[in-house]
Each structure stands twice: as structure tokens, then as C-alpha cells.
Amino acid sequence: MAMVVKNNMSALSTLNTLNKNTNALSKSLQKVSSGMKINSAADDASGYAISERMRVQIRSLDQANSNAQNGGSMMKVAEGAVSSTVEILKTLKEKAVNAANDTNTDADRATIQKEMDQSIDQINDNANVTFNGQYLVDGSKNKKTTETTTLMTNQSLSTITKMSTKLTALQARNGDSLNIHSTDTITISYVNNGKTVTASTTVGKSLDLESTISKLTKGAVTVKEQGTFIGIDGSGNTVATASNQNAITISSVTGGIAGQVAGFTMYITDNKGNVNKSANAALDAFDESLRAQNKSEDNSIVMQIGTKAGQSINVGLTDMKAIALGLQGDDGKTLSIGNQENANAAINVLDAAIQKALDQQTTIGSIESRLEYTQSNLTTASENVTAAESTIRDADMAKEMTEYTKNNVLMQAAQSMLAQANQSSSNVLSLLQ
């Protein structure tokens, strides 16, 4: 190579190499210090974009998991309130059974009534439980529903029973006669809007099921023709008998909570006052198949438990106040056990109330169980996406330290060689002496 002083090509070439080594060292230092092999889009444009989307997914999954945990906490508060109501209802039924026994005087029943009144008031307190300032089981968080009437179905009477069947011809499910005679007395009692209504009449030869119920309830309850179809619930879904066999269903005439009929009781006594137990076992078996509810817009609780729009759980919580359970009227009067007949009717009312509360408790419990599975699934998903993001973006520290050491040595070598290249230009001076 010619000896020149204007352009020191060796020095320029070495300088370029030094700059390259310096940049490589800088990148290696950034990777080692950050622990990531991709620190900006310049490092790997596609990898950076993919990892950023994964980071968004991870944060969304973690928030959804937090949402599920908070939702579970809310459901536990609701369950606690309903569980307390169930325990109170158990005690109330115990009191009603006690009051129905004529070893108690009316004065004794009045004392029991005071206990019941306080317990019913506590049920209203339970219904007003809140979570983060939101009422849960007072009916304000119900799903969208139309106004429904009380429907009660009897699956203990024969499948051939019709509205026009004479009382004396009624049969049990197995086809056995109920042995109801024309001289017997039939009594019907029920509770509507907190008031117990009781009426009796002689069976006679011509009295049929429909006219008996209509007469003794003064038209407050009607009989529906037997079939597997019971009615339509508040969401527009068909309700059928549990056994999918024909059954007689009775319905309250007025819809909504104010018109609900609770504790429908029908029993037979002979002309000597003796109870016809076999007949009563079949007649007093009208279980609530559809609950009366007021019309409601969709105010159900929405729990966002996914990373996409619409990935949510909607929870509708029904009304657990004493009025909705049939234990109190809108005038504040509570279920009466002041005499034997009222106490006897109250037993069935409380059975129906317990069933309402247990249905609500089952709904809440199923949501709690689902949220636990949801949390587990979200935790696993977050872990897996984090692992995938780590593969793309995290640095292999052993490899990067090796690369850093190499670049550091190369930079030092380039610095030394640049010094040597710059020194070569001074050799020209020896020719000028």
C-alpha cells in the first residue's frame, strides 16, 4: 500500500470496525441490563409486535381474574344473607308446627307469634345486605322478567284427574281411591298478601275439583286442565312437570308478588271430625312450580370474566324480602299462627318460602363454583401466555453475557488497532528528513 498522509485508509477502516463493535457492545449491554433480547421494535419488529400483544393479553387476563375474585366475594355476601334466611325459616317452621298443636293455648300462640314477627323482620334485614353499596337480594338485581302468577302443581293425584273430576272419584297416583265420601268436609286454606284465608264445605255428590277450589277460594285460585305443560316463566321459557307426566296445576288469578298465593292447603275430615290421612296426603301436595314475580327490567349483575367484549356472567338475584316469600303483606302484617287453622296453613307457607330461598341459594352457589373454575382457568391462561411472551422477548443471559464479552474484547482490539493505524501516518515524516 502506498504511503499517503491525506487519506489514512487503514485508520478509516479500523474506525468503522470500532464503531460497529461499539454499537454491538451497546446492544449487548442493553440486553444484559434489561434481561430482554427485544428492547424496541428496531431489535425485531414482528417479535416486538407479537410480544406487546401478548403483554396486553396477560394484563387483561390478570384483570379478568381479579374481576372473578371480586365477583366471588360479592356472591359470598349474597350467599351469607340467604343462608341466614334459610336458617330463620327452619326455625319459623318449627314454631309453626309447635303452634299447630292444640296443647298450646291461644295465649301461647300469641307468644310464639311475637318470636315469628321478629324473625320475619330479620329476614327483611337480610334482604337489605349490600356489597360495595349495592343491594343484592332485595329484588333490585333481578334479571328481566315479565309478571308471573303463582303456579302450584300436584303430582300425587292420578294422571287421569281432570278439573271436572268429582271429589268422591279422586284417585291417588297409583290408582287407589282416596275414599272421599259425600258426607265428608273439605277445607281449603291459603295465604294471600300476608292474610290467611280458610273456608270449608260439605263434599256432596256433585262437587268437582274445579268448582270446589273456585268456591272456597272465592275465585282467587283457578284450576288448569291437567297436562305436562304447566306454564310460561318470566323469561318466556316453557315450564313442565318434573316427572313429565300429567298433573293438576292451580294458579293464582292475580299476578305479581301482591297476588301470590302461598301455602295452599286442602284436607278432608269425615262427619265425625276424623282426618282422612290417605286423601290428605294426595290433596295437600300442591308444590310451587312457578314463583310469582313482579315485572322487572334486566338489572342482573354482569361479571366481566374474559378479555373480550361479551365474555361475562349474568347473575339474576330474586327478591328475598318477607313479602316476596309470602310471609308478610304489603300492609306490614306478618304470617299468622294465632289459631290452629292458621298455624296449620303457615306450615305449607313456610315450606314454600324455604324452597324459594333454597332455589336462590342454589343459584348463588352454582355461580360461586363457576367463578372458582374461571379463576383457575384465567390463572393458567395468564401463566401460559407469559411463558410464550418470555420465549419471544426474554434474553438468554448466559448467551448474552458471552456475546457481551466477545463484543467488549472486539471493541478493545479495534481501539488498539486504530491507534496502530494512526501511528502509521507518522512514518511518512522519515522520508522528509
HUBEL-V278067 format. One line per field, one symbol per residue. ss: DSSP state (a for helix, b for strand, c for the rest). phi: phi as a letter, one per 40 degrees, with the letter a starting at -180 (. if undefined). A space follows every 50 residues. Layout:
ss=???
phi=???
This chain:
ss=ccccccccaaaaaaaaaaaaaaaaaaaaaaaaaacbccccccccaaaaaa aaaaaaaaaaaaaaaaaaaaaaaaaaaaaaaaaaaaaaaaaaaaaaaaac cccccaaaaaaaaaaaaaaaaaaaaaaccbbccbbccbccccccbccccc bbbbccbccccccccbaaacbbccccbcccccccbbbbbbbbccbbbbbb bbcccccbaaaaaaaaccccbbbbbbbcbbbbcccccbbbccccccbbbb bbccccaaacbbbbbbbbbcccccbcaaaaaaaccbbbbbcccccbcccc bbbbcccccccbbbbcccbccccccccbcccccbcccccaaaaaaaaaaa aaaaaaaaaaaaaaaaaaaaaaaaaaaaaaaaaaaaaaaaaaabccaaaa aaaaaaaaaaaaaaaaaaaaaaaaaaaaaaaac
phi=.ccbbcbcccccccccccccccccccccccccccgbcbbacccadccccc cccccccccccccccccccccccccccccccccccccccdcccdcccccc ccccccccccccccccccccccdccccccbbfgbcbbcgcbcccaccbbc bbbbbbcdcccbccccdcbcbcdcgcccfcbcccbbbbbabbfgbcbbab accgcbcbccccccccbfgcbbbcdcicccibcccgccbbcccgbcacbb bccccgccccbbgcbbabbccbgcccccccccccbcccbaccbccaccbc cbbcbbcbcgcabbbbbccbcccccgcacccgccdcbcaccccccccccc dccccccccccccccccdccccccccccccccccccccccccbccccccc ccccccccccccccccccccccccccccccccc
